[in-house]
Amino acid sequence: MILSLSQDSLPLGAALGPVDLPGSKSVTNRALLLAAAAAGSSTLRGALEAEDTRCMREALQLLGIPVRRSGGAWCIEGGHPPVPASPLWLGASGTSLRFLLPWLALHAEGDAEFRGDPRLFERPLGPLVDALSRIGAGWEPCPGGGRLRPARGVERIDLEVDGTLSSQFLSGLAMAAAALPRGGRLHWTRPVASASYLDLTARWMRAFGCDSDLQAGHWSIPGGTLRGAAVDLPADWSGAAAFLAAAAVTGRALTAGALDPADAQRDRDLVGILEAAGCRSAWEGDRLTLGGPLHSGLEANLEASPDLGPVLAAVAALAPGPSVLTGLHTLPFKECDRLSASAELVEWLGGEARVEGGHTLRIRPGTAPDPERPPFDPRQDHRMAFAAAVGGLRWGGHLRDSECVAKTFPDFWQRWGRMLAGAG
């Protein structure tokens, strides 16, 4: 579906409508896995309803883990071995694949078959498969997916893991180790990509009873401590990014919630990045109000928060000065090559973008683009669609495949429209 993007024409200083944000995909899929592995009943309140989390939830149900709705919450009965009975369809959900693989490799009763979108199995998986092979598990790629042969009788793991391409390899292994009788130890010698997500995993393991010891270069995980829990899951800072960016580029104020300023989700760094370029912010409880306009371009190292890259590239294309975004070396391995796609978006918005060293994006804003230019193609990537929405506030245009936002934010366009309609 091709969508016409909104072109902003309201004066500086007007307010955008308030936004209530959905739950976090990163936290929801971690909580689902931990609840499945933990002995007893768990209740997840505020879980995200989206394609990625539906893939995880349905996979757990196919593995014999009951997941049911009750009064707006998800209830899970966990703690028993998963039993693969049919292929697990994971769509494009990288967290589902990288979290389920180690858990099933250590705990499944029988081989597990994985299926999904082609791009899912093109994304990096080798370092995780290599680590699992060293404990006796086997992975056999096949057209459209792969087949996992679990290890047998493992009570503890001690593995060196290469996390340079994704911290999810370590997060998945840590959660799987927490469900072993004697836990395990993970260690690494090279910098981990998006290492802040390890802190996020450790925080939610703690919520389910596993108090692990995460240090620079190693992670010690006690076994046998996971217990069912009733937890409130936070709103999604990644989902907030486009809305906060809208305030920055239009010069208006926006209030969004419910958000936690001390959240382990490092996409919260967006607030500081925008403030450094001239925006202002204020908190009232769990509601954040942020207002523009920008007074300069952006300078940001996004190594800890690479998902902000596309939206900030759109902001930079509309900023009053040049911008430099660094720490983007993992973007080519996301749902699409977000580094090249972000550069393409900047140029679609009339700016100039130069990729340097595979990890840096230099951006110069330009003049108004051709209003008759072809629709922007987000390459089936939800975050590229969010970024195009931000760019459209200034220059309009059309967007292909707008429904790709359903991966993490199914009603994004409805909330976006309400935000714009509330301006006045």
C-alpha positions in Angstrom: 0.0 0.0 0.0 1.2 3.5 -0.9 0.6 6.1 1.8 0.6 9.9 1.4 2.8 11.4 4.1 1.7 14.5 6.0 3.3 17.8 5.1 3.6 20.2 8.0 2.2 23.7 7.6 1.5 24.8 11.2 3.4 27.6 12.8 6.2 27.2 15.3 5.0 26.9 18.9 1.8 25.1 18.3 1.4 21.8 20.3 1.1 18.4 18.9 -1.5 16.0 20.3 -0.4 13.8 23.2 0.8 10.2 22.5 0.3 7.1 24.5 3.0 4.6 23.5 2.8 0.8 23.1 4.9 -1.7 25.1 8.5 -2.5 24.3 9.2 -5.3 21.8 12.6 -5.9 23.2 11.2 -6.3 26.8 8.1 -8.2 25.8 10.0 -10.9 23.9 12.5 -11.2 26.8 9.7 -11.5 29.3 7.8 -14.1 27.2 10.9 -16.3 27.0 11.7 -15.9 30.7 8.1 -16.6 31.7 8.2 -19.8 29.6 11.5 -20.9 31.2 10.5 -19.9 34.8 8.8 -22.4 37.1 5.2 -21.4 37.9 2.7 -18.8 36.7 3.6 -15.4 35.2 1.5 -12.4 34.3 2.8 -9.8 31.8 0.9 -6.5 31.9 1.6 -3.9 29.2 3.0 -6.4 26.7 3.3 -5.2 23.1 0.8 -6.6 20.6 2.6 -6.7 17.3 3.9 -9.1 14.6 7.2 -9.8 16.4 5.6 -10.6 19.8 2.9 -12.6 18.2 5.5 -14.8 16.5 7.1 -15.4 19.9 3.8 -16.0 21.7 2.6 -18.4 19.0 5.9 -20.3 19.0 5.7 -20.8 22.7 2.2 -22.2 22.3 3.4 -24.6 19.6 6.1 -25.7 22.1 3.5 -26.6 24.7 3.8 -23.5 26.8 0.3 -22.1 27.6 -0.1 -18.4 26.9 -3.5 -16.9 27.5 -5.1 -13.5 27.7 -6.7 -12.4 31.0 -8.0 -8.9 31.6 -5.6 -7.2 29.2 -2.6 -9.2 30.5 -0.8 -12.3 29.2 -0.6 -15.3 31.5 2.0 -18.0 31.0 2.5 -21.3 32.7 6.2 -22.1 32.5 9.0 -24.2 33.8 8.4 -27.5 31.9 10.5 -28.6 28.9 9.4 -27.3 25.5 8.3 -30.0 23.1 8.6 -29.1 19.4 5.6 -30.6 17.5 5.5 -28.5 14.3 7.6 -25.9 12.5 7.9 -22.6 14.3 7.0 -19.6 12.1 9.0 -16.5 13.2 8.3 -14.1 10.4 11.0 -11.4 10.5 11.5 -11.5 14.3 15.2 -11.6 15.0 14.7 -11.6 18.8 12.4 -14.6 18.6 15.0 -16.6 16.6 18.0 -15.6 18.6 16.2 -16.2 22.0 14.5 -19.4 21.1 17.5 -21.1 19.5 19.6 -21.3 22.7 16.7 -22.1 24.9 15.6 -25.0 22.7 19.2 -26.1 22.2 19.5 -26.6 25.9 16.0 -27.6 27.0 13.9 -29.0 24.1 12.6 -32.5 24.0 13.2 -33.2 20.3 14.4 -31.4 17.2 12.9 -28.0 16.3 12.3 -26.7 12.9 12.3 -22.9 12.2 10.7 -21.0 9.4 10.4 -17.3 8.6 10.9 -14.5 6.1 14.0 -14.9 3.9 15.7 -11.9 5.4 15.5 -13.4 8.9 17.9 -16.2 8.0 20.2 -13.8 6.0 20.9 -11.9 9.1 24.0 -12.9 11.3 23.5 -16.2 13.2 26.9 -17.8 12.8 28.5 -16.9 16.2 25.4 -18.2 18.1 25.3 -21.4 16.1 29.0 -21.9 16.7 28.6 -21.5 20.4 25.7 -24.0 20.5 27.7 -26.5 18.5 30.4 -26.5 21.3 27.8 -27.8 23.8 26.6 -30.5 21.5 23.7 -28.9 19.6 23.5 -28.9 15.8 22.0 -26.5 13.3 21.2 -27.5 9.7 20.2 -24.6 7.4 17.5 -25.5 4.8 15.5 -23.5 2.3 13.3 -21.0 4.2 14.8 -21.8 7.6 16.7 -24.4 9.5 16.5 -27.4 11.8 17.9 -27.5 15.4 19.1 -30.7 17.1 19.3 -30.0 20.8 22.2 -30.9 23.1 21.6 -33.6 25.8 22.0 -33.6 29.5 23.6 -30.1 29.8 23.5 -28.8 33.4 25.9 -25.8 33.0 27.5 -23.9 30.1 30.8 -22.1 29.9 31.2 -20.4 26.6 33.3 -17.7 24.8 30.9 -15.9 22.5 31.5 -13.4 19.7 29.0 -10.7 20.2 30.4 -8.2 17.7 27.5 -8.6 15.3 24.7 -8.8 17.9 24.2 -8.7 21.7 21.2 -10.9 21.2 23.5 -14.0 21.0 24.6 -13.3 24.5 21.2 -12.4 25.8 19.6 -15.6 24.4 22.4 -17.7 25.9 22.1 -16.0 29.3 18.4 -16.5 29.5 18.7 -20.2 28.5 21.5 -20.7 31.1 19.3 -19.3 33.8 17.0 -22.2 33.3 19.8 -24.8 33.7 20.3 -26.5 37.1 23.8 -25.0 37.4 23.5 -21.9 35.2 26.6 -20.9 33.4 29.3 -18.3 32.4 29.6 -16.4 29.2 32.7 -14.4 28.3 34.0 -12.3 25.4 37.1 -10.5 24.4 35.8 -8.2 21.7 33.4 -5.3 22.1 29.7 -6.4 22.0 27.4 -4.7 19.6 24.7 -2.7 21.4 26.0 -3.8 24.7 23.4 -1.9 26.6 20.9 -4.6 25.7 22.8 -7.0 28.0 21.9 -4.7 30.9 18.3 -4.8 29.7 18.4 -8.6 29.7 20.0 -8.8 33.1 17.4 -6.4 34.5 14.5 -8.7 33.3 16.2 -11.9 34.4 16.3 -10.3 37.9 12.6 -9.6 37.7 12.1 -13.4 37.3 14.4 -14.3 40.2 17.8 -14.7 38.5 20.3 -12.2 39.9 23.2 -12.6 37.5 26.6 -10.9 37.6 27.2 -8.9 34.4 30.7 -7.4 34.1 32.9 -6.1 31.3 33.9 -9.2 29.4 32.0 -11.8 31.3 28.6 -12.8 32.6 27.9 -15.3 35.5 24.4 -16.7 35.6 23.2 -18.7 38.6 21.0 -21.7 37.7 17.7 -22.9 39.2 16.5 -19.5 40.3 14.0 -18.5 37.7 10.5 -18.2 39.1 7.2 -17.0 37.7 6.4 -13.3 38.3 3.8 -10.7 37.7 5.4 -7.8 36.0 4.5 -4.4 34.4 6.3 -4.0 31.1 7.5 -0.5 30.1 6.5 1.6 27.1 8.8 1.5 24.1 11.5 4.2 23.7 12.1 3.0 20.2 8.4 3.5 19.4 8.6 7.0 20.9 11.5 8.1 18.7 9.5 9.2 15.6 7.0 11.1 17.8 9.7 13.0 19.7 11.5 13.6 16.4 8.3 15.2 15.1 8.4 17.8 17.9 12.1 18.5 17.1 11.6 19.1 13.4 8.3 21.0 13.6 9.3 23.2 16.5 6.2 22.2 18.5 5.8 20.5 21.8 4.7 16.9 22.3 3.8 15.0 25.5 4.4 11.2 25.4 4.1 8.4 27.9 4.3 6.3 29.9 8.1 6.4 29.8 10.8 5.8 32.3 13.8 8.2 32.2 16.0 5.6 33.8 14.8 2.8 31.6 17.4 0.2 30.6 16.3 0.8 27.0 19.1 3.0 25.7 16.9 4.5 23.0 16.1 6.9 25.8 19.4 8.6 24.7 17.3 10.3 22.0 16.2 13.0 24.5 19.8 14.1 25.2 20.7 14.0 21.6 17.8 16.3 20.7 18.5 18.6 23.7 22.1 19.0 22.5 20.7 20.3 19.2 18.5 22.9 20.9 15.3 21.1 22.0 14.0 21.3 25.6 12.3 18.7 27.7 10.5 18.3 31.0 9.2 15.3 33.0 6.0 15.1 35.0 5.8 11.6 36.5 6.1 9.2 33.6 5.0 11.8 30.9 7.8 13.4 28.9 7.2 16.8 27.2 9.7 17.6 24.5 9.7 20.7 22.2 11.7 22.1 19.3 12.9 23.7 17.3 16.4 22.5 16.5 19.1 25.1 16.5 21.9 23.0 15.0 22.6 19.6 13.4 23.1 16.4 15.3 26.2 14.8 16.7 25.6 11.4 18.2 27.3 8.1 18.8 24.6 5.5 18.4 26.6 2.4 19.3 24.4 1.7 22.3 21.2 2.7 20.5 21.5 1.9 16.8 17.7 1.6 16.2 17.6 5.4 16.5 19.8 5.7 13.3 17.0 5.9 10.7 14.8 8.4 12.6 17.8 10.6 13.4 18.9 10.5 9.8 15.5 11.9 8.9 15.9 14.6 11.6 19.4 15.4 10.3 18.0 15.9 6.8 15.7 18.6 8.1 18.1 20.2 10.7 19.5 23.7 10.3 23.1 22.5 10.0 25.2 19.4 9.1 25.1 16.3 11.2 27.4 13.3 12.0 25.9 10.0 13.3 28.5 7.4 14.3 28.4 3.9 15.8 26.2 2.5 13.0 28.2 -0.6 12.2 25.4 -3.0 13.0 22.8 -1.2 10.8 23.6 -3.2 7.6 22.5 -6.4 9.4 19.1 -5.3 10.6 15.7 -6.0 8.9 17.2 -4.3 5.9 20.5 -2.6 5.3 19.5 0.4 7.4 22.8 2.3 6.8 22.3 2.5 3.0 18.5 2.9 3.4 19.0 5.8 5.8 21.4 7.5 3.3 18.8 6.9 0.6 16.1 8.5 2.7 18.2 11.6 3.3 18.7 12.1 -0.4 14.9 11.4 -1.0 14.4 14.4 1.5 16.7 16.6 -0.6 19.8 16.3 1.5 23.2 14.8 1.0 24.4 11.7 2.8 27.9 10.1 2.9 28.7 6.8 4.5 32.2 6.5 5.9 34.0 3.4 7.1 30.8 1.4 7.3 29.8 3.0 10.6 29.4 6.8 10.1 26.8 8.8 8.3 27.6 12.5 7.4 24.5 14.4 6.5 23.9 17.9 5.0 20.4 19.2 4.7 19.4 20.4 1.3 16.6 22.2 -0.5 13.1 21.1 -1.1 13.0 17.8 -3.1 11.0 17.3 -6.2 7.3 16.9 -5.0 6.8 14.4 -7.9 9.6 12.1 -6.9 8.8 8.4 -6.6 7.4 7.0 -3.4 10.1 6.1 -0.8 10.7 2.3 -0.4 11.3 1.4 3.3 12.5 -2.0 2.2 9.9 -3.8 4.4 11.5 -2.3 7.5 9.3 -0.7 10.1 12.0 1.7 11.4 12.6 3.1 7.9 8.8 3.7 7.6 8.9 5.6 10.9 11.8 7.7 9.6 10.0 8.5 6.4 7.0 9.7 8.4 9.3 12.2 10.2 10.7 13.4 6.9 7.2 13.8 5.4 6.3 16.4 8.0 8.5 18.9 6.1 8.5 17.7 2.5 5.4 15.4 2.1 5.8 12.6 -0.4 4.5 9.1 -0.6 5.6 5.9 1.1 5.5 2.3 -0.2 4.6 -0.7 2.0 3.4 1.5 4.8 1.9 -1.5 6.6 5.4 -2.8 7.4 5.1 -0.9 10.7 2.9 -3.8 12.0 6.2 -5.6 12.9 6.4 -3.6 16.2 3.7 -0.9 16.0 0.5 -2.0 14.3 -1.4 1.2 14.9 1.4 3.6 14.3 -0.3 5.5 11.5 -3.5 5.9 13.5 -1.5 7.4 16.5 0.5 9.5 14.1 -2.6 10.9 12.6 -4.1 11.7 16.1 -0.9 13.4 17.0 -1.1 15.7 14.0 -4.9 16.2 14.4 -4.3 17.3 18.0 -1.9 20.1 17.0 -3.3 23.6 17.6 
